Structure formats: C-alpha cells, structure tokens
Amino acid sequence: MSIQMSEIIERSLQDLLGEPTFLPDLRDGYREKAFRSLAAILSTPNHVHKAYLRVVLENGEVVRIPAYRIQHNDTLGPYKGGIRFHESVNEDEVVNLAALMTLKNALHEVPFGGGKGGVTINPRDYTVRELYQICKKYVRYFSDVLGPDKDIPAPDAGTGEREMDWMMSEYKSIRPGKPYRGSFTGKSVMNGGSLGRREATGKGVYFTLRYFLQDYLTEHHQYLAESENPVAQTALAYRGRTLKLAVQGFGNVGSVAALEAYHCDQLNNQVVAVSDRNVTLYNPEGLSIPALVQYTSMNKGDLPQTAEELSAAGVQAEILEREAVLYLDVDVLVLAALENQIREDNVERVRAKVLVEGANAPISEEADAELTRQGFIIIPDILANAGGVIVSYLEWLQGRETQFYSEDEVFKQLHDKMSATMKTVYPVFMATGKSLRQVCYNQAIIKLSANLYLQGKLF
C-alpha cells in the first residue's frame, strides 16, 4: 500500500513526544494534550471538495467526471498543490497528496499550506476541445475556494502549462477586475508564468542526488568514514566511481533529471536506462539523452519503441519491457513516473542502492521499510521533488510584483532554497540512523507544530 500521510504524521509526533527540545514549554499533561491536538489537526484535511463535472463531448454525449480539490492545512499560508488528470485519481489519493504538500512546504520553508486537486480521466481519451471544457468546468465548480490568496493550483501528472493557461483565463472571466495572475502557477511564460518552472522539479530531483553524493560526501568525508552508520558506508562506496543511473518516467520530471545528469560535470555519472509507459531503453555504455528528448518532443512524448524508431532518433539501445527499468543492475534509480511502483511484491528485485523519488509516493510503505532495513538510501519525494512548488512560489511572487526573474535567477533561488534544506536534514540523517524520509517528516512537523503553538491553535 502507498504510504499514508496520516499514519506518518502520528508516527512523527510519537517520535518527537520525548524530545525535550521540541516545544519545551509544554510539559506533563499539557504536553500530551497538545500532541493529541497536533495529531488531530495535521492528520486530517481542513476541507474536502468534490464535484461531478458536467461535460458535453464533441459527439454530443454528456458525461459526469469526478473532480476533487482537497485543502489540507493553511497554517503557513494559502493552500498550494497541483491538479492531476489521471484515471487512478480518487479522494483518498488526493487527500494523501494534499497532506504531503503541507509537509513539503513546511520542510522547505515555502510560505504555503498544502492542497491538491484531481480529475478522474485519462487525458489521452479526450480531444483538445474536451480537455479545454474540463478545465473550464473545474474552475467554475471550485471557483469559490480558489484564488491568489486562498488556494493556488499548479500542474501535476496529466496537466501542464496549457491547462494552467486555460484555467487562469477562466478564473479571470469569473472574477473580472480582480487580481488573477497568482491564481494558478505553472503557466506559460507568455501568460505570466516563470522562466524555469517546467524544468524546476526535474532539476531539483537531480540536484538532491548530486548534492548528496558530491557536495555533502566531499565536505563530510572524514566524519562519514569514521561513522558506524551503514548508510554512510554505502554512500562513501560511490565516491570516485562512474555512477550508472536509470530513470523511470520520461515526462517533464524524468527527462529533465536525465538531461541534468547527462550534462553534469561535477558528478561522474551515466544514464544507462530510461523508460516510459511503453518501453525501457537500455545501453550499459550510456544513452544519448539529448537525442531522446528531441525525439519525444516530436512524437507525443513517447520514447522509440522499435529498432526503426531508435535508428530514426539516432540512439543505440536495447528495447526492454517497461518495468525492466526497476530491476536493472545500476547504482541509482530515479522514480519519476507514478506512485506505488516499488511494492512488497517486487522490492526484492530492486538492485539500485540509491533511489530518488521524483514522483510522489512511488515506493509503498512495506517496500520502504524493507529497503531501509537493508541499508538502501532513499531520497524521498518530500525532499527531492520540491523544485516545482519552490519555483511556483517564485512565479506567484512575480505575478504579485509584476516583475520577472531571469532563468538564471530562478535556478539560483531554487538551488539556494533546496541547499538550505539539505544542510539541515542530511547531517541528522547520518547522525541518527533514522531514514531520510523520517528525518524530513520530523523536520516538517517541528516547523508546523511550532507555528500552530505560537498561533494558539493547540487548545
């Protein structure tokens, strides 16, 4: 099963209950009462909004499509989170992802709360005109709860800048004369979006890996060499080696992360495998990622699936089953597809010792526990894929100030923000023996709890 955020939150609070430096003013019975309050507040959403969008298809048929907007917590600022278009979307999934957004923003000190949206469709089954109608209806059905100072959606799986442009336009028509540029982020640059927003998540995913295996290990090499933590020895074993990377998912996140790895001159690595919904492409000598990016841009996002298509792309690779990417003998596996990809039933086949979660919750709770027990290093979603929301915040700021940053400025702020987080969590990870996921959750809970306490919301 996927990791349930309500259970994670309660587990973190139990972990922190006996920590004397955490909320030290709360003692004895008052402390336990406050922790029960925190568990109740943080493990449940503030609002669950559900609607059935009435959409007229091009053939004249009327359909009703389930749609959701979950607002989990706004202690730190307006609700913030993507809208995904996918056939697996359901209420429990969206609630879980909204809670993850709350913790993600708290961890990285982004002044937003956590929200999430979804529409239960496969966007490939609809025409462009029908998708446009679905986007318009989504905004109309949820217009009362959305807005630049209330709840600010962004793209997610199955959506992109096109859909955000459509949605912002509809919001503007519903609220004439009101501020609208900050109502949605992830828009096209011509429509008020930020330079670098599309690449932000993928860049952040690779940056967390590169920072850990290059910057952090170099700076703390002596300390780690003397550490008894088995994870430290696993990490140090990669120093000076050519790392072999596999990337599951070749969309906005995976393709950008792969391209970052291909061009990186600070970490010695090769991308030897990539996959999408159809195939895995594998070459132990390394793949031409720029050629694959160019090919997918001209072929509806799909990787080459035949020898003829590989030849047309100018790429040498072996064509494997799409799930093969999970089990290859590589050093690093970047999971940038969907949730629940590594589970109890396939975890024993995973060979990469370092896993990076570019998607949300791609490793189930049972698989996560088993991998952690065996000393695998998991860079979790809450840390690795926060680049999108960080640059969404920068886009939101630019829309309010009506002045825009260069791409270099955006990426510098992205790296500075993520570096600050990693400087906090990596040392705790190495010193305590806890999983990096648990360390990140604890740090986020500490920040949220302190704010709730200071705001007088625990009694």
N, C-alpha and C positions, 0 to 999 in steps of 0.2 A: 504493500500500500504506500501511497505518497505520504511524505512527512506532514503530519497535521500540526498546523501552527499553534492551535490552542494547547496541545499537549507540550509542544516545545516551550511555550511561554510559561506554563505551570512548572515545567522541569527547571527552567532557568531561575524562576523565583525560589524554588526549593533550594537550588544551588547557592543562591545569594542570601537566603534567610540567615545563615550562620556566619556571614561575612561582616565583621564588626565595622568596617569602613564604609559599608553601604547603608545609607540613611541612618547614621549613627544616633540621631536624635530620637529615633523610635526604639523603645525598649519594652521588654516584658510583654504583657498582654496587649499593649497598644501596637507593638511591632507585629504580632501575629494578626491582629485585626486589620492593620494596614496592608499586610501581604495578601490577605483574603480579598481585600478591596482591589488591589492591583490585579490579582488573578481574574476577578470578575470583569474588570474594565478592559483589560488587554486581550483576554481570550474570546471576546465576543465583539461583533461589529456594532457600531452605533446605529446604522441604517442598512436595511436590505431592500433595494428597489427592484421590482421585477415587472416586466410587461410582455405582452404578446404583440409584436409589431404587425400591423395590418398592411400588407404589401401586395400591390397588383402587378403580377408578372406580365411580360410582354405578350404572352399568349392569351391574356385576359383573365387568367385564373387568379383568385385571391388566396393568399396564404397567410397564416399567422405564425410568426417566428419568435421563439423565446429570446428575451434580451434581459440583461442584468446590469445594474450599477450598484456596487457594494461600497459603502463608506465605513471603513473600519474604525479609524481614530483620527481626530484632528487636534490633538494636544499641541503639536509642534507647528501647525499651520494648515492651510487648505488641503483638502483631500487631493491625492495625486496618484494616478495609475493608468495603465494602458487599457485599450479596448481590443479584445481579441475576437476574430471571426474564425471559428473552428467548430467542426461537428461534435467535438467532445465537450464543449462548454456546458457546464451545469452550475447550479447555485453553490454547491459545496466547494467546487474548484475555485470559483471566483471569490468566495469568502476567504478561502485559504490564501489566495494570491494577494488579496487586499491586506490581510494581516502581515504577510511578508513585506509588502510595500511600507507599512508603518515602521517595521523594524529596520528595513533597509535605509529609509530616510533618516531615522534616528542614528543609526550606526555611522553614516557619512555626514551627519550634521547638515543635512539639507532641510530647510525650514518648511517642510510639507508634512502632512499626515499621509495616511495610507488609504488608497481606494483602488478599485479595479472594475472593469466592465467586460461584458462579453455578449456575443450573439451566436446562437447555436446554428451555424451554417457552415458548409464547405464553400468558400467563395468561388472556387473553380466551377461550381454548378450554376452560377448566376452570370448574366450578362453585365456589362458595364453599367447600362442604364438601370438594371435591377439593383445592383450594388449601390448606385447613387441614391435610389429611393430608400433602401435600407438605412443608409447613413442619415438621410434627412429625417426619416421616421424615428431613428434612435434619439436624435437631438430633440425632436418635438415631444417625444414621450417622456424624456427625462429633463426637459428644459428647466423645470423649477428647482432642480437640485444641482445643476451645473453652473459654472461661471468662474471668472478670473480670480475671485476671492472666496469661492466656495469649494469647487471640485473641478480639477483641470485634467481632462483625459489626454492620452498620448497614444501612439501606435503600439501594437503588440502583434502576436502571431496572426497572420492573415490580413493585417492592415498596414498602411504606410502613409506617406505624406499626402498622397492623393485623397485618401479617405479623411484625413485631418483637414485638408483644404475644404472638402465638401461640408464637413461638419461645422467648421468655423463659419463658413458662409451662411449656413442655415441658422446658426446661433445669432449671427449679425442681423438676419432678416427678422428673427423673432424678437430681438431686443434693439430696435432702431434707436440710434443716438446714444447707446450705452457702450462702454469700453468692451472691446471684443477680441483684440489681438492675443490676450493672455488666456482666452477661454479654452484653447487647445494648443498643445505643443507637438513637435514633430512634423510641422507643416513644411511646405516647400519654401525655399529661401525667398522666392519672388512673392510669397504670400505672408511674409513676416516670420518665417522660420529661421533657425540659427544655422550658420555655416557649421559643418561638422556634426550635426545632430544624427544624420543617418549612420555615420561611421562610429558614433560615440560608444555604443555598447560593445561592439567588436573590439575596438581599440582598448577599452577598459578591461575586457576579458584577457587579452594578451598581456596587457600591462601588469596585471596582478601576478601572472606567471613569471614574466620577465623580472619584475621587481624582486620576487621571492628567490628565484634561482640565480639571479645575478647580483643585484644591489644588496639584498639582505644577507645572503650567504657570504658575500665578499667582506662586508663590513663586520660580520659577527663570526667569522670563520673560527677563530681561536676558541671562543666560548662554546660554539657548537661542537667542535672537535673533542672538548672535554665533557660534553653533556652525556648523561646516561639515557636520555630520551631516544628511543629507537627511531623516531621520526627524523631527528637531527642527522642520524647516520644515513638514513635513506636519502635525505636531501643532499648531504655532502657527497654522496656517491656520484652525483650528476656533475660535479664541478670538473671542468676541463673536457667533458665529453661532448660529442656531437649528439644532440638530443633528437630522437625521432618522434614527430608529432602526428597524431591522427585527429581529424576534425569531423565530428558527426553533425551534419546540417550545414548547407552551403548557401543559406539565405543571408540577410543583412548582417547577422551576428557572425556566423561561421566563416563566411567568405572574407569579411574584413579581418577577423582574427588570423585566418590563414595567410592573408596578404601581409599583415603586420609581421608574422613570423618569417615569411619568405624574405622580406626586406630588412629584417633586424640585423644590425651589425654588432650588437652588444652581447647577444646570446647566440651561441653556436647551435643552431637547430635546422632540421629539415622537415618539411611537411611531406610525409610519405603516403598519406591516405586522406581522402575526403569522401563524404557521402551526402546523398540527398534522399528524397522519398523513393527513388527508383534503384539506385546502384551505389556501390562503393568502388572508388578508383584507387588502385594501389600501385606504387612504384617504390621499392626499397631504396632507390638512389635519389628519390625526391621528385615531386610533381612540379610542373610549371603552373604555379598558381595564377600569375597574370593572364596566361592563355585561357585558363578555365574561367576566370572572372569575365573575360571578354566573351567567351562562348556562351555562358549563361545569360549574359546581358542581351544577347541576340536570339535566345531560344527559350523565352518564357521562364527563365530561372532554372531550367533543368540542365544537369550535367550530361555529357556524352554517354550514350547507353550502348553503342555498338562500336566495332572496330573502325567502321567507316566514319562515324561521328568523331571518334578520337583523332583520326587522321585529319579530318577537316579542322579540328581545333588545334592541331599541331602538338598533341600531347601523347606521350608514351605512358601507358598504364595497363595494368591487368584489371579486368572487369569482374567484380565480385558481387555477391548478394548484398543488399543494402545494410543488413545488420552485421555484416562481417567486420565493419569498422570498429565495433565494440570489442572485438576479441583478438585484434592483431598484436603481434609482439613489438610494441612500441614503448617509449618512455612516458609520453604524455598523451592523454586523451582529452580533447576539448568536446564537451557535450553541449551542442548549440542547436538542438532540434526541439523536442517537446519533453514534457515531464514523464517520469516513470520508465525510463529507458533501461536502466540497470536495476534489476529486481532480485528477489530471493531465488528465482528460478534460473537466473543466468549469471549471477555475480561470480560464481566460481570460474567462469570462462574469461574474466577480465584479466588482462596481463599488464596493462599500463599501471605503473606505480604512482603516478601523479594524475589526478583527474580534476579538470576545471569545469565548473558548472556555468556555461554561457546561457543555457536555458534555465527556467525556473523549475526546481524540484525534479531534475532528470534522474536522480538516484532515490530509490524508495528507502523508507526508514529501516527496513530489515537489511537491505544491501549496504546502507550507510554504516550500520553498526558492525557488520561483518568486515567490510573493508577497513574500517578504523581499527578493529581488533587485530587485523593482520599487518598494520603499520603502513597502509596506503595513505598518501597525502591527498586530501580532498580540499580544493579551494572552492568554497560554497557560493551558491548564487547570490546570497545576501552581500557578499564581498565582491565577487567577480563581475557580475553583470549590472552594476550600479551606474555605469557610464551614461546610459540612456537618461535616467532620471536626473543625474547631475547636470547634463547639458540641457535637459528640458527646463531645469530651474534657470539656467543662463538664458534660454530662449524666453522664458516668462519675464525675466528681468528686462531683457532687451525690448520686449513688447511694451512694457510699462514705461520705460525710459525713452522709447522711440529712437534709440541709438544702438548701433550694432557693432559686434566684435568681429575682428578678423578670425579666420580659421586657426591661425597660429595662437591667437589669444584664447580661443575656446579650448584648444587641446592643452595649452599650458595650465589653464584653470582646472581642467579635468584631471590632469596628472597631479597637480598640487593637492587637490581635494582627496584623490584616492591614495596618494602617498601619505598624507596625514593620517588617514585611517589605518593603512598598513603598518605605519610606525607604531601605532597603538596596539594592534592585535597580534602581529607576528611574534613579538617578544613574549607576550603572555602565552601564546600557543606553544612556543618552545620551552617555556619555563614550567608550565603547569602539567603537561601531559594530557590536557583535555583536547578534544578535537577542535580544529579551527572553526568549525561550524558553531560548536557550543560557545567558544570564546566570543565569536561575533554576536551571537544571540544575547549573551550575558551583557556585553558592552552596550548593545541597543536597549536592553531592558533597564540597565542602570540609568541611561540618559532619559528615557521616557518616565521612569519612576520618579526621578528627581524632579522633573517638571510637574508631574501630577501632584507630588507632595507640596512643592512650592506654591502651586495654584490652589491648594486646599481641597483637592478632589478625592482624598482617600478616606474621608469620614462623613 
